[in-house]
């Protein structure tokens, strides 16, 4: 899966400024994980995804402004129950924009790491050699690197934690102390994306910094479902 395809899903504001350079720190949490994993154990996962950087409470929604070569449009993201994938119950994140709908499946392990189990109609962990990768670490540290998912020739994305002090100015507000993750894919050499996450909110901004032009900026959310 290419970096452009990843941004189309909202993996899911051009940054108004970067924080001061963060000092490298030893990886934490990645060392003991097998990423990607070919044999997830259902008992190692919990029912809800409450990772502060990647919260996915059922019924929650976000709205993003997307800018690309074709203009500006809205991406609406909602959270729904997902299917069992590779033996693990998942949560679905559904992104809807004019070009169509994209559904990704996630699950959180007991340590708080969120795993990406696939994308509807594209790849599914446990099938055709596909393996779940990490969408978000429980305790991201500068320099941590990991695969977000893996199926040869389909999804070969790699992520790296770049900073913990990023800033952004988007329609939803001003944000500081953001987690900045850089992603690239072996399937699209030369294309790199940067994704900024805020605690308790999730993705605030995503942009391609090389390759095709595309940005996502948070307009509204997360919005909890009505009681």
WOTA-V64577 format. One record per pair of residues at least 24 apart in sequence whose C-alpha atoms are under 10 Angstrom apart, sorted by the first residue. I is the first residue (numbers start at 0). J is the second residue. If there is no record, write none. Layout:
i=I j=J
i=I j=J
This chain:
i=0 j=121
i=0 j=122
i=0 j=148
i=0 j=149
i=0 j=150
i=0 j=151
i=0 j=152
i=0 j=153
i=0 j=154
i=0 j=155
i=0 j=156
i=0 j=183
i=0 j=184
i=0 j=185
i=0 j=186
i=0 j=187
i=1 j=152
i=1 j=153
i=1 j=154
i=1 j=155
i=1 j=156
i=1 j=183
i=1 j=184
i=1 j=185
i=1 j=186
i=1 j=187
i=1 j=188
i=1 j=190
i=1 j=191
i=2 j=154
i=2 j=155
i=2 j=156
i=2 j=157
i=2 j=182
i=2 j=183
i=2 j=184
i=2 j=185
i=2 j=186
i=2 j=187
i=2 j=188
i=2 j=189
i=2 j=190
i=2 j=191
i=2 j=192
i=2 j=193
i=2 j=206
i=2 j=207
i=2 j=210
i=2 j=211
i=3 j=183
i=3 j=184
i=3 j=187
i=3 j=190
i=3 j=191
i=3 j=192
i=3 j=206
i=3 j=207
i=3 j=210
i=3 j=211
i=3 j=212
i=3 j=213
i=4 j=101
i=4 j=154
i=5 j=154
i=5 j=156
i=5 j=182
i=5 j=183
i=5 j=184
i=5 j=192
i=5 j=205
i=6 j=65
i=6 j=192
i=6 j=193
i=6 j=194
i=6 j=205
i=6 j=206
i=6 j=207
i=6 j=213
i=6 j=214
i=6 j=215
i=7 j=65
i=7 j=74
i=7 j=94
i=7 j=95
i=7 j=96
i=7 j=98
i=7 j=99
i=7 j=100
i=7 j=101
i=7 j=213
i=7 j=214
i=7 j=215
i=8 j=74
i=8 j=76
i=8 j=92
i=8 j=93
i=8 j=94
i=8 j=95
i=8 j=96
i=8 j=100
i=8 j=101
i=8 j=102
i=8 j=103
i=8 j=118
i=9 j=61
i=9 j=62
i=9 j=63
i=9 j=65
i=9 j=74
i=9 j=75
i=9 j=76
i=9 j=92
i=9 j=93
i=9 j=94
i=9 j=95
i=9 j=101
i=9 j=103
i=9 j=194
i=9 j=202
i=9 j=203
i=9 j=204
i=9 j=205
i=9 j=214
i=9 j=215
i=9 j=216
i=10 j=53
i=10 j=92
i=10 j=94
i=10 j=103
i=10 j=134
i=10 j=194
i=10 j=201
i=10 j=202
i=10 j=204
i=10 j=205
i=10 j=215
i=11 j=53
i=11 j=63
i=11 j=74
i=11 j=76
i=11 j=92
i=11 j=94
i=11 j=194
i=11 j=195
i=11 j=196
i=11 j=201
i=11 j=202
i=11 j=203
i=11 j=204
i=11 j=205
i=11 j=206
i=11 j=215
i=11 j=216
i=11 j=217
i=12 j=63
i=12 j=64
i=12 j=65
i=12 j=66
i=12 j=167
i=12 j=168
i=12 j=169
i=12 j=170
i=12 j=171
i=12 j=172
i=12 j=173
i=12 j=195
i=12 j=203
i=12 j=204
i=12 j=205
i=12 j=206
i=12 j=214
i=12 j=215
i=12 j=216
i=12 j=217
i=12 j=218
i=13 j=167
i=13 j=168
i=13 j=169
i=13 j=203
i=13 j=204
i=13 j=205
i=13 j=206
i=13 j=214
i=13 j=215
i=13 j=216
i=14 j=165
i=14 j=166
i=14 j=167
i=14 j=168
i=14 j=169
i=14 j=174
i=14 j=195
i=14 j=203
i=14 j=204
i=14 j=205
i=14 j=206
i=14 j=216
i=15 j=165
i=15 j=166
i=15 j=167
i=15 j=168
i=15 j=169
i=15 j=173
i=16 j=165
i=16 j=166
i=16 j=167
i=16 j=168
i=16 j=175
i=17 j=162
i=17 j=164
i=17 j=165
i=17 j=166
i=17 j=167
i=17 j=175
i=17 j=176
i=17 j=177
i=17 j=179
i=18 j=162
i=18 j=163
i=18 j=164
i=18 j=165
i=18 j=166
i=18 j=167
i=18 j=175
i=18 j=176
i=18 j=177
i=19 j=162
i=19 j=163
i=19 j=164
i=19 j=165
i=19 j=166
i=20 j=161
i=20 j=162
i=20 j=163
i=20 j=164
i=20 j=165
i=21 j=141
i=21 j=161
i=21 j=162
i=21 j=163
i=21 j=164
i=21 j=165
i=22 j=141
i=22 j=142
i=22 j=162
i=22 j=163
i=23 j=140
i=23 j=141
i=23 j=142
i=23 j=143
i=23 j=161
i=23 j=162
i=24 j=140
i=24 j=141
i=24 j=142
i=24 j=143
i=25 j=140
i=25 j=141
i=25 j=142
i=25 j=143
i=26 j=138
i=26 j=139
i=26 j=140
i=26 j=141
i=26 j=142
i=26 j=143
i=26 j=144
i=26 j=160
i=27 j=136
i=27 j=137
i=27 j=138
i=27 j=139
i=27 j=140
i=27 j=141
i=27 j=142
i=27 j=143
i=28 j=110
i=28 j=111
i=28 j=112
i=28 j=136
i=28 j=137
i=28 j=138
i=28 j=139
i=28 j=140
i=28 j=143
i=29 j=112
i=29 j=133
i=29 j=136
i=29 j=137
i=29 j=138
i=29 j=139
i=29 j=140
i=29 j=143
i=29 j=144
i=29 j=145
i=30 j=143
i=32 j=112
i=32 j=133
i=32 j=145
i=33 j=132
i=33 j=133
i=33 j=145
i=33 j=146
i=34 j=114
i=34 j=130
i=34 j=131
i=34 j=132
i=34 j=133
i=34 j=144
i=34 j=145
i=34 j=146
i=34 j=147
i=34 j=148
i=34 j=149
i=35 j=114
i=35 j=115
i=35 j=124
i=35 j=129
i=35 j=130
i=35 j=131
i=35 j=132
i=35 j=133
i=35 j=145
i=35 j=146
i=35 j=147
i=35 j=148
i=35 j=149
i=35 j=150
i=36 j=114
i=36 j=116
i=36 j=124
i=36 j=125
i=36 j=129
i=36 j=130
i=36 j=131
i=36 j=132
i=36 j=133
i=36 j=146
i=36 j=148
i=36 j=149
i=37 j=85
i=37 j=124
i=37 j=125
i=37 j=128
i=37 j=129
i=37 j=130
i=37 j=131
i=37 j=132
i=37 j=149
i=38 j=85
i=38 j=86
i=38 j=124
i=38 j=125
i=38 j=130
i=38 j=131
i=39 j=84
i=39 j=85
i=39 j=86
i=39 j=87
i=39 j=108
i=39 j=124
i=39 j=125
i=39 j=130
i=39 j=131
i=40 j=85
i=40 j=86
i=40 j=87
i=40 j=108
i=41 j=83
i=41 j=84
i=41 j=85
i=41 j=86
i=41 j=87
i=41 j=88
i=41 j=106
i=41 j=108
i=42 j=86
i=42 j=87
i=42 j=108
i=42 j=109
i=43 j=87
i=43 j=107
i=43 j=108
i=43 j=109
i=43 j=110
i=44 j=87
i=44 j=88
i=44 j=89
i=44 j=106
i=44 j=107
i=44 j=108
i=44 j=109
i=44 j=110
i=44 j=111
i=44 j=112
i=44 j=113
i=44 j=114
i=45 j=87
i=45 j=88
i=45 j=89
i=45 j=106
i=45 j=107
i=45 j=108
i=45 j=109
i=45 j=110
i=45 j=111
i=46 j=87
i=46 j=88
i=46 j=89
i=46 j=90
i=46 j=106
i=46 j=107
i=46 j=108
i=46 j=109
i=47 j=88
i=47 j=89
i=47 j=90
i=47 j=106
i=47 j=107
i=47 j=108
i=47 j=111
i=48 j=89
i=48 j=90
i=48 j=105
i=48 j=106
i=48 j=107
i=48 j=108
i=48 j=111
i=48 j=112
i=48 j=113
i=48 j=114
i=49 j=107
i=49 j=111
i=49 j=112
i=49 j=113
i=49 j=137
i=49 j=199
i=50 j=107
i=50 j=108
i=50 j=110
i=50 j=111
i=50 j=112
i=50 j=113
i=50 j=135
i=50 j=136
i=50 j=137
i=50 j=138
i=50 j=198
i=50 j=199
i=50 j=201
i=51 j=111
i=51 j=135
i=51 j=137
i=51 j=138
i=51 j=196
i=51 j=197
i=51 j=198
i=51 j=199
i=51 j=200
i=51 j=201
i=52 j=113
i=52 j=135
i=52 j=136
i=52 j=137
i=52 j=138
i=52 j=139
i=52 j=177
i=52 j=178
i=52 j=195
i=52 j=196
i=52 j=197
i=52 j=198
i=52 j=199
i=52 j=200
i=52 j=201
i=52 j=202
i=53 j=107
i=53 j=112
i=53 j=113
i=53 j=134
i=53 j=135
i=53 j=136
i=53 j=137
i=53 j=196
i=53 j=197
i=53 j=198
i=53 j=199
i=53 j=200
i=53 j=201
i=53 j=202
i=54 j=78
i=54 j=107
i=54 j=113
i=54 j=135
i=54 j=198
i=54 j=199
i=54 j=200
i=54 j=201
i=54 j=202
i=54 j=221
i=55 j=79
i=55 j=90
i=55 j=91
i=55 j=92
i=55 j=105
i=55 j=106
i=55 j=107
i=55 j=113
i=55 j=199
i=55 j=200
i=55 j=201
i=55 j=221
i=56 j=80
i=56 j=90
i=56 j=92
i=56 j=221
i=56 j=223
i=56 j=224
i=57 j=81
i=57 j=90
i=57 j=91
i=57 j=92
i=57 j=223
i=57 j=224
i=58 j=92
i=58 j=221
i=58 j=222
i=58 j=223
i=58 j=224
i=58 j=225
i=59 j=92
i=59 j=220
i=59 j=221
i=59 j=222
i=59 j=223
i=59 j=224
i=59 j=225
i=60 j=92
i=60 j=93
i=60 j=94
i=60 j=219
i=60 j=220
i=60 j=221
i=60 j=222
i=60 j=223
i=60 j=224
i=61 j=94
i=61 j=200
i=61 j=201
i=61 j=202
i=61 j=203
i=61 j=217
i=61 j=218
i=61 j=219
i=61 j=220
i=61 j=221
i=61 j=222
i=61 j=223
i=62 j=94
i=62 j=95
i=62 j=171
i=62 j=215
i=62 j=216
i=62 j=217
i=62 j=218
i=62 j=219
i=62 j=220
i=62 j=221
i=62 j=222
i=63 j=94
i=63 j=96
i=63 j=169
i=63 j=170
i=63 j=171
i=63 j=202
i=63 j=203
i=63 j=204
i=63 j=205
i=63 j=214
i=63 j=215
i=63 j=216
i=63 j=217
i=63 j=218
i=63 j=219
i=63 j=220
i=64 j=169
i=64 j=170
i=64 j=204
i=64 j=214
i=64 j=215
i=64 j=216
i=64 j=217
i=64 j=218
i=64 j=219
i=65 j=96
i=65 j=204
i=65 j=205
i=65 j=206
i=65 j=213
i=65 j=214
i=65 j=215
i=65 j=216
i=65 j=217
i=65 j=218
i=66 j=206
i=66 j=212
i=66 j=213
i=66 j=214
i=66 j=215
i=66 j=216
i=67 j=206
i=67 j=207
i=67 j=211
i=67 j=212
i=67 j=213
i=67 j=214
i=67 j=215
i=68 j=211
i=68 j=212
i=68 j=213
i=69 j=212
i=69 j=213
i=70 j=213
i=71 j=213
i=71 j=214
i=71 j=215
i=72 j=96
i=72 j=97
i=72 j=215
i=73 j=97
i=73 j=215
i=73 j=216
i=73 j=217
i=73 j=218
i=74 j=98
i=74 j=99
i=74 j=100
i=74 j=215
i=74 j=216
i=74 j=217
i=74 j=218
i=75 j=100
i=75 j=218
i=75 j=219
i=75 j=220
i=76 j=100
i=76 j=101
i=76 j=102
i=76 j=220
i=76 j=221
i=77 j=102
i=77 j=221
i=77 j=222
i=77 j=223
i=77 j=224
i=78 j=102
i=78 j=103
i=78 j=104
i=79 j=104
i=80 j=104
i=81 j=105
i=81 j=106
i=83 j=116
i=84 j=116
i=84 j=117
i=84 j=123
i=84 j=124
i=84 j=125
i=84 j=126
i=84 j=131
i=85 j=116
i=85 j=117
i=85 j=123
i=85 j=124
i=85 j=125
i=85 j=126
i=85 j=129
i=85 j=130
i=85 j=131
i=86 j=124
i=86 j=125
i=87 j=116
i=87 j=124
i=88 j=116
i=89 j=114
i=89 j=115
i=89 j=116
i=89 j=117
i=90 j=115
i=90 j=116
i=91 j=116
i=91 j=117
i=91 j=118
i=91 j=119
i=92 j=118
i=93 j=118
i=93 j=119
i=104 j=131
i=105 j=131
i=105 j=132
i=105 j=133
i=105 j=134
i=106 j=131
i=106 j=133
i=106 j=134
i=107 j=133
i=107 j=134
i=107 j=135
i=107 j=136
i=107 j=137
i=108 j=137
i=109 j=137
i=110 j=136
i=110 j=137
i=110 j=138
i=111 j=135
i=111 j=136
i=111 j=137
i=111 j=138
i=112 j=136
i=112 j=137
i=112 j=138
i=112 j=139
i=113 j=137
i=113 j=147
i=114 j=147
i=114 j=148
i=115 j=146
i=115 j=147
i=115 j=148
i=115 j=149
i=116 j=147
i=116 j=148
i=116 j=149
i=117 j=147
i=117 j=148
i=117 j=149
i=117 j=150
i=117 j=154
i=118 j=154
i=121 j=153
i=121 j=154
i=122 j=148
i=122 j=149
i=122 j=150
i=122 j=153
i=122 j=154
i=123 j=148
i=123 j=149
i=123 j=150
i=124 j=148
i=124 j=149
i=124 j=150
i=125 j=150
i=126 j=150
i=127 j=151
i=129 j=153
i=129 j=154
i=130 j=154
i=132 j=156
i=132 j=157
i=133 j=157
i=133 j=158
i=134 j=158
i=135 j=160
i=135 j=180
i=136 j=160
i=139 j=163
i=139 j=178
i=139 j=179
i=139 j=180
i=140 j=178
i=141 j=178
i=141 j=179
i=141 j=180
i=142 j=180
i=143 j=180
i=144 j=180
i=144 j=181
i=144 j=182
i=145 j=182
i=146 j=182
i=146 j=183
i=146 j=184
i=147 j=182
i=151 j=186
i=152 j=185
i=152 j=186
i=153 j=186
i=154 j=184
i=154 j=185
i=154 j=186
i=155 j=183
i=155 j=184
i=155 j=185
i=155 j=186
i=155 j=187
i=156 j=182
i=156 j=183
i=156 j=184
i=156 j=185
i=156 j=186
i=156 j=187
i=157 j=181
i=157 j=182
i=157 j=183
i=157 j=184
i=157 j=185
i=158 j=182
i=158 j=183
i=158 j=184
i=158 j=191
i=158 j=192
i=158 j=193
i=158 j=194
i=159 j=183
i=159 j=193
i=160 j=193
i=160 j=194
i=161 j=193
i=161 j=194
i=162 j=195
i=163 j=195
i=163 j=196
i=163 j=197
i=165 j=195
i=165 j=196
i=165 j=197
i=166 j=195
i=166 j=196
i=166 j=197
i=167 j=195
i=167 j=196
i=167 j=197
i=167 j=203
i=167 j=204
i=167 j=216
i=168 j=203
i=168 j=204
i=168 j=216
i=168 j=217
i=169 j=203
i=169 j=204
i=169 j=215
i=169 j=216
i=169 j=217
i=169 j=218
i=169 j=219
i=170 j=203
i=170 j=216
i=170 j=217
i=170 j=218
i=170 j=219
i=171 j=203
i=171 j=216
i=171 j=217
i=171 j=218
i=171 j=219
i=171 j=220
i=171 j=221
i=172 j=203
i=172 j=217
i=172 j=218
i=172 j=219
i=173 j=203
i=174 j=198
i=174 j=203
i=177 j=201
i=177 j=202
i=177 j=203
i=177 j=204
i=178 j=202
i=178 j=203
i=179 j=204
i=179 j=205
i=180 j=205
i=181 j=205
i=181 j=206
i=181 j=207
i=181 j=208
i=182 j=207
i=183 j=207
i=183 j=209
